[in-house]
Amino acid sequence: MATVDSIVSSIPVRPPAGVESFPSLEQAAQHAADLWWQSAPLTMAAWRDNRFDALQSGLGLDAEERHVRKRAFDAAYARRIGEAIAKASRRT
């Protein structure tokens, strides 16, 4: 159990350098991760990409801005999945 605690405590709280912050997008990513964790209707990556595409459709973003937002969404999604895995491993 100490190994899990040390791994979780070593995860940086701030997003990596070069990743812009989009609070509402990150919240949507966390929600998408929670939904996936509860029901897993698709693979983790397919669900993530589907949710991002649905969220960003119709906004008319250029490729660069879409890429920046996708990186932020992916990072928030991965963090939430990691939190869920860590929480589940503590229960066992």
N, C-alpha and C positions, 0 to 999 in steps of 0.2 A: 504494500500500500504506500510506503514511503516513496517508491519510485514514481508512482502516479502523481503524488502530491508535488514532487520535485519537478516533474515534467510540466504539470499545469502551472506551477508558480513561475516557471521560466518562460512561459509564453508572453510575448510583449503585449501590453494593453493597447498601445497606439498602433495604428496601421503602419505598414512598412513605408519607408520613404518613397515618394513618387506616387503614392496612392492618395488621390484627393478624397475629401470627406463629403459624403452626401447623406446626411442623417436620415432623411425619409427613405431613401433608397436602401440604406443599410438596415433600417427597421423592416422594410419589406423583405429583404434577403433573410433576415432572422426569422420572420414569420414563415417564409417559404421553407426554410430548414426545419422549423418546428412541425409544419404540416407533413413534410417528407418523413420525418422521424416517426410520426404517429401512424402513417398509413403506407408509405413507400409505394405509390402507384406506378412509378417508373424508376429507372436507375437514378442514383443520386445526381449524376451529371445531367441526364436528360431532363429531370425535374427542374434543376437549377436553371438550365438554359431556357426551358419552356416558360418558367415564371418570369425570367428577365425579359424575354421577348414580348410576353403579354404586357408587362409593365411599361415597356419602352415603345410599344407600337403606336404609331400615329404622332409621335413627338417631332418627327422630322429632323433628327439629330444627324450631324455629319459623322463620317466614319471615325474620326479622331475622338470626338466627344462620346460617341457610343462606346468606343474601346475603353476610355477612361472610366466611364460609368460601369462597364462590364467588369473591369478589374475591381472596383470598389464593391460591387454586388457580390462577386465571387469570393472576395476576401471575407466579407461579413458572413456569407453563407458558410464558408469553411470554418470560421471561428465558432459559429453556433453549432455546427455538426460536431466539432471537436469538444465543445462544452457538454453536449448531450452524451457523447461517448464517455467522457471522463466521469460524468454524473452517474451513468449506468454502471460503469466499472466499480464505482465506490459502493454500490448497492450489493454487489456480489461478494 
